[in-house]
Amino acid sequence: MKHLESIFRIVWIWTFMCISASLSATGSEPAPHPMDSVEVSLLTCQPHEEIYSLYGHTALRQHDLRTGDDWVFNYGVFNFKAPYFTLRFVFGLTDYELGVLPTKIFKLEYKHYGSQVTEQVLNLTADEKQAIALALYENAKPENCVYRYNYFYDNCTTRARDMVERCISGQLRYQEHGDYTPTYREMVRDCTKGHPWATWGNDFLLGIRADLQTDQRQQEFLPNNLMYDFARAQIIRADGQYVPLVKETRVLVPSGVQIVKQDFPLTPTECAVILLVVSLLIFAFEWKKKLTLVWWDLLLMVLQGVMGIVLFVMIFSQHPTTSINFQILLFNPLPFIYIYKVYRRQKTHYWNLLLTMTVLFLLGGIWQSYAEGLYIVALSLLLRFWSNIIHAKK
């Protein structure tokens, strides 16, 4: 795939050089602008069942109706097999790049997944289309095509939007949404509805900054939001004339049959309830037998610690919405410090620390929206505090 992209990029550069050569040619009669026959479009791709596609996708298309040259410029290309990809993604160090490929291949991919692709042909002048061609040519160079990806602030959708905005000679004005100010978390949840564990994972990793309200421009990180805004945007020309940004909207790839993958059969809330029921049964058994089951304490401490390591690592991530996360009050690496003393049944301050951290976690829920089921998990951990304190007093 990497070699194909290099070939496509070379072909595109060659095509652009031919256009540039025709621009510099002189003759007795003025030749028509070579970009008059070119359409520049915003492509918005609907989600399919792959987890990475749940949020949709955006690309730019450049189609020469005279020569038949038809290319898609895709800012969403990444190499999953790159060294330490997962680790770099967690720390917000993922590099994406601008890929260039024939529209035919792009369409086949989304047809395969059954995802609809909507094309919005932009109402641009020949000079504006030429400016986009120049900018894309420059951006497609190997030394320029890689960029540091950030899902909320710098992704395939915002890159396409910024490219169009920079190349328009007039002023681009968007129609305001009014009082619509959702948070990042609310918008992401809307994308993952029907996939409860994907929602849970996002909510677990996202911190309090994801619960801040967003403005219209921030909401355009999602492809469907940008498509909506483009459809209602207008260009104010130098002569004061208002023209719509989108000249024509059409379906490039119709929606098809999608294969729905079966998620884990239990929801996060159901799993949390099962944990609480088991905790209550164990608590009742301990009360009756006047003992404490250390193995259950150790199991919960390991679970807390492992999940806490994930949140602790996210503090150092470059993702700006993950650094301050109140869920770390409940899930943190501290249990690993006390786990030996608990195993040896030695006196420890861990249980008082657990109570304090759990209460602070519950208070933090006033400002931050937590992952589904975590309040129930907190009740299960409070039962361990109660059981161990009562047993210690006896």
C-alpha positions as CSV (number, residue, x, y, z in Angstrom):
1,M,0.0,0.0,0.0
2,K,2.9,2.3,0.8
3,H,4.4,1.8,-2.6
4,L,1.1,2.4,-4.3
5,E,0.7,5.7,-2.5
6,S,4.2,6.8,-3.6
7,I,3.3,6.0,-7.2
8,F,0.0,7.8,-6.9
9,R,1.8,10.8,-5.5
10,I,4.3,10.9,-8.3
11,V,1.4,10.6,-10.9
12,W,-0.3,13.6,-9.2
13,I,2.9,15.6,-9.2
14,W,3.4,14.9,-12.9
15,T,-0.2,15.9,-13.6
16,F,0.2,19.2,-11.7
17,M,3.4,20.0,-13.6
18,C,1.5,19.6,-16.8
19,I,-1.1,22.0,-15.6
20,S,1.6,24.5,-14.5
21,A,3.2,24.2,-17.9
22,S,-0.1,25.1,-19.6
23,L,-0.5,28.1,-17.4
24,S,2.8,29.5,-18.4
25,A,2.2,29.0,-22.1
26,T,1.5,32.1,-24.2
27,G,-0.4,32.4,-27.5
28,S,-2.2,34.9,-29.7
29,E,-5.6,34.0,-28.1
30,P,-6.1,33.6,-24.3
31,A,-6.4,30.0,-23.5
32,P,-9.2,28.8,-21.1
33,H,-8.1,28.4,-17.5
34,P,-7.0,24.8,-17.0
35,M,-8.9,24.6,-13.7
36,D,-12.2,25.6,-15.3
37,S,-12.9,21.9,-15.9
38,V,-11.9,20.8,-12.4
39,E,-14.2,20.1,-9.5
40,V,-13.0,20.3,-5.9
41,S,-15.2,18.5,-3.4
42,L,-15.4,17.7,0.2
43,L,-16.1,14.0,0.8
44,T,-17.8,12.9,4.0
45,C,-17.8,9.2,4.8
46,Q,-20.3,7.6,7.1
47,P,-19.1,5.1,9.8
48,H,-19.0,1.4,9.5
49,E,-18.5,-1.3,12.1
50,E,-14.7,-1.0,12.4
51,I,-13.9,0.7,15.7
52,Y,-11.7,3.3,14.1
53,S,-14.5,4.3,11.7
54,L,-17.2,5.1,14.2
55,Y,-16.6,8.8,14.0
56,G,-16.7,9.0,10.2
57,H,-14.1,10.4,7.9
58,T,-13.3,13.4,5.6
59,A,-11.2,13.8,2.5
60,L,-10.8,16.2,-0.5
61,R,-11.5,15.2,-4.1
62,Q,-10.1,16.8,-7.2
63,H,-11.7,15.7,-10.4
64,D,-10.8,17.1,-13.9
65,L,-13.9,16.5,-16.0
66,R,-11.9,17.2,-19.2
67,T,-9.0,14.9,-18.8
68,G,-10.6,12.4,-16.4
69,D,-7.9,12.8,-13.7
70,D,-9.6,12.0,-10.4
71,W,-7.8,11.9,-7.1
72,V,-8.7,11.8,-3.4
73,F,-6.5,13.6,-0.8
74,N,-6.8,11.7,2.4
75,Y,-5.3,13.2,5.7
76,G,-6.2,10.0,7.6
77,V,-3.4,7.7,6.4
78,F,-1.3,6.1,9.2
79,N,0.9,3.1,9.5
80,F,-0.5,0.7,12.2
81,K,2.7,-1.4,11.9
82,A,5.0,1.4,12.8
83,P,7.2,0.7,15.8
84,Y,5.5,1.3,19.2
85,F,2.3,2.5,17.4
86,T,0.0,1.8,20.4
87,L,2.4,3.3,22.9
88,R,2.8,6.4,20.7
89,F,-1.0,6.7,20.3
90,V,-1.5,6.6,24.0
91,F,0.9,9.4,24.6
92,G,-0.5,11.5,21.7
93,L,2.5,11.1,19.5
94,T,0.8,9.5,16.5
95,D,1.9,10.7,13.1
96,Y,-0.6,10.7,10.3
97,E,0.0,11.8,6.7
98,L,-1.6,13.0,3.5
99,G,-2.2,10.1,1.2
100,V,-3.1,10.5,-2.5
101,L,-5.0,7.8,-4.3
102,P,-7.4,7.4,-7.2
103,T,-11.0,8.1,-6.4
104,K,-12.0,4.7,-7.9
105,I,-10.0,2.9,-5.2
106,F,-11.3,5.2,-2.5
107,K,-14.9,4.4,-3.5
108,L,-14.3,0.7,-3.6
109,E,-13.1,0.7,0.0
110,Y,-16.2,2.4,1.3
111,K,-18.5,0.3,-1.0
112,H,-16.9,-2.8,0.6
113,Y,-17.8,-1.6,4.1
114,G,-21.3,-0.4,3.0
115,S,-20.6,3.2,4.1
116,Q,-22.2,6.1,2.3
117,V,-19.9,8.8,0.9
118,T,-21.4,12.2,0.3
119,E,-19.8,14.6,-2.0
120,Q,-20.1,18.4,-1.7
121,V,-18.8,20.1,-4.8
122,L,-17.4,23.5,-3.7
123,N,-18.4,26.7,-5.5
124,L,-14.8,28.0,-6.1
125,T,-13.3,30.1,-8.8
126,A,-10.6,28.8,-11.1
127,D,-7.9,30.7,-9.2
128,E,-9.2,29.3,-5.9
129,K,-9.1,25.7,-7.3
130,Q,-5.6,26.4,-8.6
131,A,-4.6,27.6,-5.1
132,I,-5.9,24.4,-3.6
133,A,-4.0,22.3,-6.2
134,L,-0.8,24.2,-5.4
135,A,-1.3,23.7,-1.7
136,L,-2.1,20.0,-2.0
137,Y,0.9,19.5,-4.3
138,E,3.2,21.1,-1.7
139,N,1.6,19.2,1.2
140,A,1.9,15.9,-0.7
141,K,5.7,16.1,-0.9
142,P,7.3,13.5,1.3
143,E,9.0,16.1,3.5
144,N,5.6,17.8,4.1
145,C,3.0,15.1,4.2
146,V,3.4,13.9,7.8
147,Y,1.7,15.7,10.7
148,R,1.1,15.2,14.4
149,Y,-2.4,13.9,14.7
150,N,-4.8,15.0,17.5
151,Y,-8.3,13.7,17.4
152,F,-10.1,16.8,18.7
153,Y,-7.9,19.6,17.4
154,D,-5.9,18.4,14.3
155,N,-7.4,15.5,12.4
156,C,-8.4,14.5,8.9
157,T,-11.5,16.7,9.0
158,T,-9.9,19.9,10.4
159,R,-7.1,19.6,7.9
160,A,-9.5,19.5,5.0
161,R,-11.4,22.4,6.3
162,D,-8.3,24.5,6.9
163,M,-7.0,23.8,3.4
164,V,-10.3,25.0,1.9
165,E,-10.4,28.1,4.1
166,R,-6.8,29.1,3.3
167,C,-7.4,29.0,-0.4
168,I,-10.6,31.0,-0.7
169,S,-9.9,34.5,-1.7
170,G,-13.1,35.9,-0.2
171,Q,-14.4,35.7,3.3
172,L,-16.0,32.4,4.4
173,R,-19.0,32.9,6.7
174,Y,-20.7,30.0,8.5
175,Q,-24.3,30.0,9.6
176,E,-24.4,30.0,13.4
177,H,-25.9,27.1,15.4
178,G,-27.4,29.2,18.1
179,D,-27.3,27.7,21.6
180,Y,-26.0,24.3,20.5
181,T,-22.9,23.8,22.7
182,P,-22.3,20.1,23.3
183,T,-19.2,18.8,25.1
184,Y,-16.6,16.7,23.4
185,R,-17.7,13.8,25.5
186,E,-21.3,14.2,24.4
187,M,-20.4,14.3,20.7
188,V,-18.1,11.2,21.0
189,R,-20.8,9.3,22.9
190,D,-23.2,10.1,20.1
191,C,-20.8,8.5,17.6
192,T,-20.3,5.3,19.6
193,K,-23.9,4.7,20.6
194,G,-24.6,1.0,20.0
195,H,-21.1,0.2,21.1
196,P,-21.2,0.5,24.9
197,W,-17.7,-0.7,25.5
198,A,-16.2,1.8,23.0
199,T,-18.2,4.4,24.8
200,W,-16.9,3.2,28.2
201,G,-13.3,3.2,27.0
202,N,-13.6,6.8,25.7
203,D,-15.2,7.9,29.0
204,F,-12.6,6.2,31.1
205,L,-9.7,7.9,29.3
206,L,-11.2,11.3,28.8
207,G,-10.8,13.8,31.6
208,I,-12.6,16.8,32.8
209,R,-11.7,19.0,29.8
210,A,-13.8,16.8,27.6
211,D,-16.8,18.0,29.6
212,L,-16.3,21.6,28.7
213,Q,-18.8,23.1,26.2
214,T,-17.6,23.6,22.7
215,D,-18.1,26.3,20.1
216,Q,-19.1,25.8,16.5
217,R,-15.6,25.6,15.2
218,Q,-14.5,23.1,17.8
219,Q,-17.5,20.9,16.8
220,E,-16.2,20.7,13.2
221,F,-13.6,18.0,14.2
222,L,-16.4,15.5,13.4
223,P,-17.0,14.9,9.7
224,N,-20.8,15.2,9.8
225,N,-20.6,18.5,11.6
226,L,-18.3,20.0,9.0
227,M,-20.5,18.7,6.2
228,Y,-23.5,20.4,7.9
229,D,-21.6,23.7,8.3
230,F,-20.3,23.6,4.7
231,A,-23.8,23.1,3.4
232,R,-24.9,26.3,5.0
233,A,-21.7,28.4,4.6
234,Q,-21.4,31.4,2.2
235,I,-18.4,33.1,0.5
236,I,-18.4,36.9,0.6
237,R,-16.6,38.0,-2.6
238,A,-14.6,41.2,-2.9
239,D,-17.6,42.9,-4.7
240,G,-19.8,42.1,-1.7
241,Q,-21.6,39.3,-3.4
242,Y,-22.7,36.3,-1.3
243,V,-22.4,32.9,-3.0
244,P,-23.0,29.5,-1.3
245,L,-19.8,27.5,-0.5
246,V,-21.4,24.3,-1.8
247,K,-22.5,24.3,-5.5
248,E,-23.9,20.7,-5.6
249,T,-24.3,17.8,-3.2
250,R,-24.5,14.3,-4.4
251,V,-24.0,10.7,-3.2
252,L,-20.7,9.4,-4.4
253,V,-21.1,6.0,-2.8
254,P,-24.6,4.8,-1.7
255,S,-25.0,3.1,1.6
256,G,-24.9,-0.7,1.5
257,V,-25.2,-3.7,3.7
258,Q,-23.0,-3.6,6.7
259,I,-21.8,-6.6,8.7
260,V,-22.6,-5.9,12.4
261,K,-20.1,-7.4,14.7
262,Q,-21.3,-8.8,18.0
263,D,-20.0,-6.8,21.0
264,F,-19.4,-8.3,24.4
265,P,-22.8,-9.6,25.5
266,L,-22.8,-7.7,28.9
267,T,-22.9,-3.9,29.2
268,P,-20.5,-2.1,31.5
269,T,-23.4,-1.5,33.9
270,E,-24.3,-5.1,34.0
271,C,-20.7,-6.1,34.7
272,A,-20.6,-3.5,37.5
273,V,-23.9,-4.9,39.0
274,I,-22.5,-8.4,38.9
275,L,-19.4,-7.1,40.8
276,L,-21.6,-5.4,43.4
277,V,-23.8,-8.6,43.9
278,V,-20.7,-10.7,44.4
279,S,-19.3,-8.1,46.8
280,L,-22.5,-8.1,48.8
281,L,-22.5,-11.9,49.0
282,I,-18.9,-12.0,50.1
283,F,-19.6,-9.2,52.7
284,A,-22.5,-11.2,54.1
285,F,-20.4,-14.4,54.3
286,E,-17.6,-12.5,56.1
287,W,-20.1,-10.9,58.5
288,K,-21.6,-14.3,59.3
289,K,-18.2,-16.1,59.7
290,K,-16.5,-13.1,61.3
291,L,-13.5,-13.1,58.9
292,T,-12.1,-11.3,56.0
293,L,-11.4,-13.0,52.6
294,V,-8.0,-11.6,51.8
295,W,-7.9,-13.1,48.3
296,W,-11.0,-10.9,47.3
297,D,-9.2,-7.8,48.6
298,L,-6.1,-8.7,46.6
299,L,-8.1,-9.3,43.5
300,L,-9.8,-5.9,43.7
301,M,-6.5,-4.1,44.5
302,V,-4.9,-5.6,41.5
303,L,-7.8,-4.5,39.3
304,Q,-7.6,-1.0,40.7
305,G,-3.9,-0.8,40.3
306,V,-3.8,-2.1,36.7
307,M,-6.6,0.3,35.6
308,G,-4.8,3.1,37.6
309,I,-1.6,2.6,35.7
310,V,-3.4,3.3,32.5
311,L,-4.9,6.6,33.9
312,F,-1.5,7.5,35.4
313,V,0.2,7.1,32.0
314,M,-2.4,9.3,30.4
315,I,-1.3,12.2,32.7
316,F,1.8,12.5,30.5
317,S,-0.1,12.2,27.2
318,Q,-0.1,15.1,24.8
319,H,-3.9,14.6,24.4
320,P,-5.0,17.8,26.2
321,T,-8.3,16.2,27.3
322,T,-6.8,13.3,29.3
323,S,-4.3,14.9,31.7
324,I,-6.9,15.9,34.4
325,N,-9.1,12.9,35.1
326,F,-10.8,12.6,38.5
327,Q,-11.3,8.8,37.9
328,I,-7.7,8.4,38.9
329,L,-8.9,9.0,42.5
330,L,-10.6,5.6,42.3
331,F,-8.2,3.8,40.0
332,N,-4.5,4.5,40.6
333,P,-1.3,2.5,41.3
334,L,-1.4,3.1,45.1
335,P,-2.9,-0.3,45.9
336,F,0.4,-1.9,44.7
337,I,2.2,-0.1,47.5
338,Y,0.0,-1.7,50.2
339,I,-0.8,-5.0,48.6
340,Y,2.0,-6.9,50.5
341,K,0.8,-5.7,53.9
342,V,-2.8,-6.6,53.0
343,Y,-1.6,-10.1,52.0
344,R,0.3,-10.5,55.2
345,R,-2.6,-9.1,57.2
346,Q,-0.4,-6.4,58.7
347,K,-1.8,-3.1,60.0
348,T,-2.1,-0.6,57.2
349,H,-3.6,2.8,56.4
350,Y,-4.8,1.6,53.1
351,W,-8.4,1.2,54.0
352,N,-8.7,4.7,55.3
353,L,-6.9,5.9,52.2
354,L,-9.4,4.0,50.1
355,L,-12.3,5.6,51.9
356,T,-10.9,9.1,51.4
357,M,-10.1,8.5,47.7
358,T,-13.6,7.1,47.0
359,V,-15.3,10.0,48.7
360,L,-13.2,12.4,46.6
361,F,-14.1,10.4,43.5
362,L,-17.8,10.7,44.2
363,L,-17.4,14.5,44.7
364,G,-15.5,14.8,41.5
365,G,-18.5,13.5,39.7
366,I,-20.1,16.9,40.2
367,W,-17.8,18.3,37.5
368,Q,-16.7,15.3,35.4
369,S,-18.9,12.7,33.7
370,Y,-17.6,9.2,34.6
371,A,-17.5,6.0,32.6
372,E,-20.7,3.9,32.8
373,G,-20.9,1.7,36.0
374,L,-18.1,3.3,38.0
375,Y,-20.4,4.6,40.7
376,I,-21.5,1.0,41.3
377,V,-17.8,-0.1,41.4
378,A,-17.2,2.6,44.0
379,L,-19.9,1.0,46.2
380,S,-18.2,-2.4,45.9
381,L,-14.9,-0.9,47.1
382,L,-16.6,0.9,50.0
383,L,-17.8,-2.5,51.1
384,R,-14.2,-3.6,51.4
385,F,-13.4,-0.6,53.6
386,W,-16.3,-1.5,55.8
387,S,-15.5,-5.1,56.0
388,N,-11.8,-4.6,56.8
389,I,-12.4,-1.8,59.4
390,I,-15.0,-3.9,61.2
391,H,-12.8,-6.9,61.2
392,A,-9.8,-4.8,62.4
393,K,-11.8,-3.5,65.3
394,K,-12.9,-7.0,66.3
